[in-house]
Amino acid sequence: MRRANHDRMAAPAMSVCAQCGSPATPHQACPSCGMYRGRQVIEISDEAASDNN
């Protein structure tokens, strides 16, 4: 019972991608468009991008 408050899981922090507007975790490349801090860091194929939307 004493450990109940600090052992619970918190939901991951989410932010909105500035390029495409999809939810993304902060400080990581957007999984749907591949942008990070205004640069294209991951090449996303057209088929994978249409599956995420």
Backbone as CSV, one residue per row, in Angstrom:
resi,resn,N_x,N_y,N_z,CA_x,CA_y,CA_z,C_x,C_y,C_z
1,MET,0.816,-1.200,0.000,0.000,0.000,0.000,0.858,1.262,0.000
2,ARG,1.980,1.239,0.705,2.794,2.452,0.774,3.445,2.775,-0.564
3,ARG,3.678,1.769,-1.389,4.338,1.991,-2.672,3.364,2.323,-3.794
4,ALA,2.118,2.390,-3.511,1.106,2.535,-4.561,1.252,3.837,-5.348
5,ASN,1.656,4.926,-4.728,1.695,6.210,-5.427,2.891,6.364,-6.347
6,HIS,4.050,5.896,-5.995,5.211,6.129,-6.856,5.507,4.967,-7.793
7,ASP,4.800,3.862,-7.686,5.014,2.741,-8.590,4.069,2.739,-9.785
8,ARG,3.088,3.616,-9.798,2.133,3.602,-10.903,2.787,4.145,-12.175
9,MET,2.288,3.698,-13.296,2.817,4.097,-14.590,2.150,5.396,-15.039
10,ALA,2.954,6.291,-15.574,2.428,7.544,-16.109,2.333,7.434,-17.630
11,ALA,1.395,8.121,-18.203,1.256,8.134,-19.656,2.447,8.877,-20.256
12,PRO,2.973,8.423,-21.402,4.106,9.116,-22.013,3.721,10.529,-22.464
13,ALA,4.650,11.438,-22.343,4.395,12.814,-22.768,4.270,12.847,-24.287
14,MET,3.298,13.587,-24.780,3.095,13.700,-26.222,3.046,15.171,-26.595
15,SER,3.565,15.480,-27.766,3.490,16.819,-28.315,2.956,16.705,-29.739
16,VAL,2.778,17.821,-30.393,2.257,17.837,-31.756,3.397,18.200,-32.704
17,CYS,3.524,17.461,-33.772,4.556,17.720,-34.782,4.250,19.056,-35.468
18,ALA,5.271,19.892,-35.601,5.091,21.204,-36.228,4.860,21.088,-37.738
19,GLN,5.357,20.021,-38.354,5.226,19.861,-39.800,3.876,19.260,-40.206
20,CYS,3.530,18.120,-39.606,2.339,17.401,-40.065,1.187,17.440,-39.077
21,GLY,1.440,17.819,-37.833,0.372,17.938,-36.850,-0.008,16.650,-36.156
22,SER,0.698,15.575,-36.427,0.375,14.313,-35.767,1.043,14.246,-34.395
23,PRO,0.524,13.452,-33.472,1.139,13.349,-32.152,2.493,12.650,-32.240
24,ALA,3.456,13.167,-31.487,4.800,12.604,-31.468,5.397,12.802,-30.087
25,THR,6.320,11.936,-29.710,6.995,12.099,-28.430,8.029,13.206,-28.556
26,PRO,8.208,14.019,-27.515,9.159,15.119,-27.599,10.601,14.623,-27.696
27,HIS,11.446,15.395,-28.343,12.879,15.135,-28.515,13.161,13.888,-29.333
28,GLN,12.223,13.496,-30.180,12.417,12.375,-31.092,11.824,12.740,-32.445
29,ALA,12.287,12.075,-33.477,11.762,12.334,-34.817,10.310,11.904,-34.898
30,CYS,9.527,12.635,-35.664,8.111,12.322,-35.851,7.994,11.002,-36.616
31,PRO,7.219,10.047,-36.107,7.119,8.762,-36.800,6.341,8.826,-38.112
32,SER,5.509,9.855,-38.314,4.723,9.890,-39.546,5.385,10.690,-40.661
33,CYS,6.151,11.749,-40.337,6.786,12.520,-41.414,8.318,12.461,-41.375
34,GLY,8.921,12.044,-40.263,10.372,11.897,-40.190,11.124,13.183,-39.910
35,MET,10.441,14.258,-39.512,11.095,15.540,-39.256,11.500,15.650,-37.787
36,TYR,12.626,16.313,-37.546,13.063,16.640,-36.192,13.745,17.992,-36.232
37,ARG,13.234,18.946,-35.486,13.756,20.308,-35.396,13.936,20.945,-36.769
38,GLY,12.959,20.743,-37.653,12.962,21.377,-38.963,13.807,20.686,-40.013
39,ARG,14.369,19.521,-39.688,15.190,18.774,-40.644,14.574,17.406,-40.895
40,GLN,14.739,16.897,-42.095,14.297,15.546,-42.439,15.380,14.578,-41.977
41,VAL,15.115,13.807,-40.924,16.128,12.903,-40.385,15.816,11.445,-40.668
42,ILE,14.562,11.122,-40.978,14.175,9.761,-41.320,13.438,9.804,-42.647
43,GLU,13.845,8.966,-43.573,13.170,8.885,-44.864,11.938,8.000,-44.710
44,ILE,10.764,8.567,-44.900,9.507,7.848,-44.768,8.971,7.560,-46.165
45,SER,8.660,6.286,-46.417,8.105,5.935,-47.726,6.642,6.385,-47.787
46,ASP,6.120,6.544,-48.988,4.742,6.985,-49.172,3.751,5.947,-48.642
47,GLU,4.072,4.665,-48.773,3.180,3.614,-48.293,3.082,3.627,-46.772
48,ALA,4.206,3.833,-46.077,4.194,3.860,-44.613,3.485,5.116,-44.107
49,ALA,3.627,6.224,-44.807,2.975,7.459,-44.391,1.458,7.344,-44.529
50,SER,0.976,6.674,-45.561,-0.470,6.532,-45.740,-1.042,5.540,-44.726
51,ASP,-0.252,4.586,-44.252,-0.724,3.642,-43.238,-0.909,4.303,-41.892
52,ASN,-0.080,5.312,-41.560,-0.159,5.987,-40.267,-1.323,6.953,-40.201
53,ASN,-1.787,7.478,-41.306,-2.876,8.466,-41.300,-4.199,7.833,-41.371
